[in-house]
Amino acid sequence: MRDASVRIPRRTAVALALMAAFAGGRPAAAAPTVLRSADISIAMAEAGGCTVDMSLQIETSNRGPVDHRLLTANGAEVAAVSLTGGNVTLPAVETIGRTLSLPIPFAAGVHPYTLSYRVRQNGSWGDRCPLWLPMTPTDGISSAVRIRVALPPGAVPLGDTFPALAWTAGGVGTVTLGHVPAFVRTPFAPAGSARSRSLSERRIVDALALAVLAGATLIWFSTRRRT
């Protein structure tokens, strides 16, 4: 597959609002397509970026594509995209706005599949790993999303992770959630270094984006109640 580069504006609200609309909240019975589970394994790269294996299970009563969206920084390279399981083939990756779209076609039924890819990005986004979001809700009840992050050998986490991860001595962090986040952020440094982090512009932007995400979710629920 051709490497992809996507420009992202300073305000990440638009892309994260997409996640707000699909991250959960509707009961499973109301949705024709539901993300039943996600087991996500992330290996952070020392030079910036990550390698991702997402084992997903989707249940749908429809026949047709389920879109998956990936948000990356300006200048990022996305490569080694592969899809296994689910009785489907890998569709062409499309650029839509400031995201990469992967419309995976499914027949009606339950479909376990694994989506794998590699992202290379550096600078202020070097410690982030974007996740290829299925644009469909979870059941809104269970904590069916498990994320495991492995740091490069000899690296230790610096805190300020998103989402909050429980770390082991071997540089492996885990968390269980009720939805798939748009990205995972794991600042790290070589063990024994004195490197520290202060509140930076990058963290302020992230905080504002998450605030917009919460607001977009409230607006979406309000709109649903009126329809």
C-alpha positions in Angstrom: 0.0 0.0 0.0 1.1 3.5 -0.7 2.3 5.4 2.4 -0.2 8.1 3.4 0.4 11.6 4.7 -2.4 13.6 6.3 -2.4 17.2 7.4 -4.1 17.9 10.8 -5.1 21.4 12.0 -4.2 22.7 15.4 -7.8 22.2 16.4 -8.5 18.4 16.5 -12.1 19.0 17.5 -13.6 17.9 14.1 -11.9 14.6 14.0 -12.5 13.8 17.7 -16.2 14.8 17.3 -16.5 11.8 14.9 -15.4 9.6 17.7 -17.9 11.3 20.0 -20.8 10.3 17.7 -19.7 6.6 17.6 -17.8 6.0 20.8 -20.8 4.6 22.7 -23.9 5.7 24.4 -26.7 4.1 22.4 -27.9 0.7 23.7 -26.9 -2.2 21.5 -30.5 -3.0 20.5 -30.9 0.4 18.8 -27.8 0.0 16.6 -27.8 -2.3 13.5 -23.9 -2.5 13.8 -22.1 -2.8 17.2 -18.5 -3.2 18.1 -18.6 -6.1 20.6 -14.9 -6.2 21.6 -11.5 -4.8 20.8 -8.1 -6.1 21.9 -5.4 -3.6 20.8 -1.7 -4.2 21.0 0.6 -1.2 20.5 4.4 -1.2 20.2 5.9 2.3 20.4 8.9 3.1 18.3 11.9 4.8 19.7 12.2 7.1 16.7 8.5 8.1 16.9 5.3 6.3 15.9 4.0 2.8 16.6 3.0 -0.6 15.3 -0.6 -1.6 15.9 -2.5 -4.9 15.9 -6.3 -4.4 16.5 -8.3 -7.6 17.1 -11.9 -6.5 16.7 -15.3 -8.1 16.7 -18.2 -6.5 15.0 -21.8 -7.6 14.9 -24.1 -6.3 12.2 -27.6 -6.9 10.9 -26.8 -5.1 7.7 -24.7 -6.0 4.6 -22.3 -3.3 3.6 -19.1 -1.4 4.6 -18.3 -0.3 8.1 -16.0 2.7 7.9 -12.8 2.9 9.9 -11.1 6.3 10.4 -7.4 7.1 11.2 -6.3 10.5 12.4 -2.6 11.3 11.9 -0.3 14.3 12.2 1.0 16.3 9.3 3.9 14.4 7.6 3.0 11.0 9.1 3.6 7.8 7.1 1.1 4.9 7.3 2.4 1.6 6.0 2.1 -2.2 6.3 -1.7 -2.1 6.4 -3.1 -5.6 6.6 -6.5 -7.2 7.4 -7.1 -10.8 8.4 -10.2 -12.7 9.4 -13.8 -11.6 9.0 -14.1 -13.3 5.6 -13.3 -9.9 4.0 -10.5 -8.5 1.9 -8.6 -5.3 2.5 -10.3 -2.4 0.7 -8.5 0.6 -0.7 -7.5 3.3 1.8 -9.2 6.6 1.0 -8.3 10.1 2.1 -11.4 11.9 3.4 -10.9 15.4 4.8 -8.1 15.0 7.3 -8.5 11.3 8.0 -7.8 8.0 6.3 -10.9 6.0 5.6 -11.0 2.2 5.4 -14.5 1.0 4.5 -14.5 -2.7 5.3 -17.4 -4.6 3.8 -19.3 -7.1 6.0 -22.2 -9.4 5.5 -24.8 -9.7 8.3 -23.5 -11.6 11.3 -20.6 -11.6 13.8 -17.2 -10.9 12.4 -13.9 -11.2 14.3 -11.0 -9.7 12.4 -7.5 -8.1 12.9 -6.4 -4.8 11.5 -2.6 -4.2 11.6 -0.6 -1.2 10.5 2.5 0.9 11.2 2.6 4.7 11.7 5.8 6.8 11.6 5.5 10.3 13.0 7.7 12.5 15.1 7.9 15.9 16.7 5.1 16.7 19.1 3.1 13.7 17.9 6.0 11.2 18.3 4.6 9.8 21.5 1.1 9.4 20.2 -0.3 6.3 18.5 -3.5 6.9 16.4 -6.0 4.1 16.3 -8.1 3.1 13.3 -11.5 3.7 14.7 -14.5 1.6 13.6 -17.3 4.2 13.0 -19.8 2.2 15.0 -20.7 2.3 18.7 -19.8 -0.2 21.4 -22.7 -1.6 23.4 -22.4 1.2 25.9 -22.4 -1.2 28.9 -19.4 -3.5 29.0 -15.7 -2.6 29.2 -14.9 -4.6 26.1 -11.9 -2.6 24.9 -8.5 -3.7 26.1 -5.3 -1.8 25.2 -1.8 -3.0 25.8 1.2 -0.6 25.1 4.8 -1.8 25.0 7.6 0.8 25.2 10.9 0.4 23.4 13.5 -1.6 25.3 15.1 0.3 28.2 12.4 3.1 28.1 10.2 4.1 31.0 6.9 6.0 31.0 7.0 9.7 32.0 3.4 10.0 33.1 0.7 12.2 31.5 -0.5 9.2 29.5 -3.8 9.1 27.7 -5.8 7.1 28.6 -4.3 6.4 32.0 -2.4 3.1 31.9 -1.3 0.7 34.6 2.4 0.1 34.0 4.6 -2.9 34.8 8.4 -2.9 35.5 9.0 -4.1 31.9 7.6 -0.9 30.3 4.2 -2.4 29.4 1.0 -0.4 30.1 -2.6 -1.8 30.1 -6.1 -0.3 30.4 -9.7 -1.5 29.9 -12.2 0.9 28.5 -15.8 1.1 27.2 -14.8 2.6 23.9 -11.9 2.9 21.4 -10.0 6.2 21.8 -8.8 8.2 18.8 -5.2 7.9 19.9 -3.0 6.7 22.8 -0.4 9.0 24.1 2.6 7.5 26.0 5.5 9.9 26.7 8.7 7.9 27.5 12.4 8.3 28.0 15.4 6.1 28.6 15.5 4.6 32.1 17.6 6.6 34.5 17.3 9.9 32.5 16.4 13.1 34.3 14.0 14.1 31.6 10.8 15.7 32.9 7.6 17.2 31.3 5.9 20.5 32.1 2.5 21.7 30.8 3.3 22.3 27.1 1.3 23.6 24.2 0.8 20.0 23.1 -0.9 19.1 26.4 -3.0 22.2 26.3 -4.2 21.3 22.8 -5.0 17.7 24.0 -7.0 19.1 26.9 -9.0 21.4 24.7 -9.7 18.6 22.2 -11.0 16.3 25.0 -13.2 19.2 26.3 -14.6 19.6 22.8 -15.2 15.8 22.6 -17.2 15.9 25.8 -19.3 18.8 24.5 -19.9 17.1 21.2 -21.1 14.0 23.0 -23.7 16.1 25.0 -24.9 17.8 21.8 -25.2 14.4 20.1 -27.3 13.0 22.9 -29.5 16.1 22.9 -30.0 15.8 19.2 -31.0 12.1 19.5 -33.6 12.9 22.2 -35.3 15.4 19.9 -35.5 12.9 16.9 
